Amino acid sequence: MESFIYAFNEEARDTLLSKRYQLLKSDPRKHIYVFVNKDGENFMRDNTQFVLSNTLTF
């Protein structure tokens, strides 16, 4: 399972925050928000924009 979730807009960020995902890093100017992917959690792929990754890049 990938360790991080990258969200690319405020709606996706707010969705993850409401589901109690931990915000690790953010760059609001570029609309990038990185969350810790909870072990064993099934992240719902609804209408949010995100990428799952094992790499922390910024």
KOLDODO-473244 format. One line per field, with one value per residue (C-alpha): residue number from 1; z, x, y. Coordinates in Angstrom, 1 decimal, padded with zeros to 4 digits. Last residue first. Layout:
% residues N
n: NUM/... .
c3: Z/... .
c1: X/... .
c2: Y/... .
***
This chain:
% residues 58
n: 58/57/56/55/54/53/52/51/50/49/48/47/46/45/44/43/42/41/40/39/38/37/36/35/34/33/32/31/30/29/28/27/26/25/24/23/22/21/20/19/18/17/16/15/14/13/12/11/10/9/8/7/6/5/4/3/2/1 .
c3: -001.9/-003.2/-000.7/-002.6/-001.8/-003.9/-004.2/-006.4/-005.8/-007.4/-005.5/-007.3/-005.4/-005.0/-001.4/000.5/002.1/005.4/006.5/007.3/007.0/004.0/005.4/003.6/001.1/-000.1/-003.4/-004.5/-006.0/-003.8/-001.0/-000.8/001.8/004.0/006.4/006.6/008.7/007.4/009.7/007.1/007.3/006.5/003.5/002.1/002.9/000.9/-002.0/-002.1/-001.7/-004.8/-005.8/-003.2/-002.8/-000.7/000.9/002.1/-000.9/000.0 .
c1: 008.5/008.7/007.5/007.5/005.4/002.5/-001.3/-002.5/-005.5/-008.4/-011.6/-014.8/-014.8/-011.9/-012.5/-009.4/-009.6/-007.8/-005.5/-002.6/-003.6/-002.2/-000.3/-001.5/000.2/-001.5/-000.8/-002.7/000.4/000.1/-001.3/001.9/001.2/002.9/001.9/-001.9/-003.1/-006.3/-009.3/-012.0/-013.0/-009.3/-009.4/-012.5/-011.1/-007.9/-009.9/-012.1/-009.0/-007.3/-004.6/-004.5/-001.4/-001.9/001.1/002.3/001.3/000.0 .
c2: 018.4/014.9/012.3/009.0/005.9/007.4/007.5/010.4/012.6/014.6/014.0/012.7/009.4/007.1/006.0/005.3/001.9/002.2/-000.6/001.6/005.2/007.1/010.1/013.2/015.5/018.7/020.4/023.6/025.2/028.3/026.2/024.1/021.4/018.9/016.1/016.4/013.5/011.9/012.5/011.7/015.5/016.3/014.0/015.7/019.1/018.4/017.0/020.2/022.4/021.0/018.7/016.0/013.7/010.6/009.0/005.6/003.5/000.0 .
***
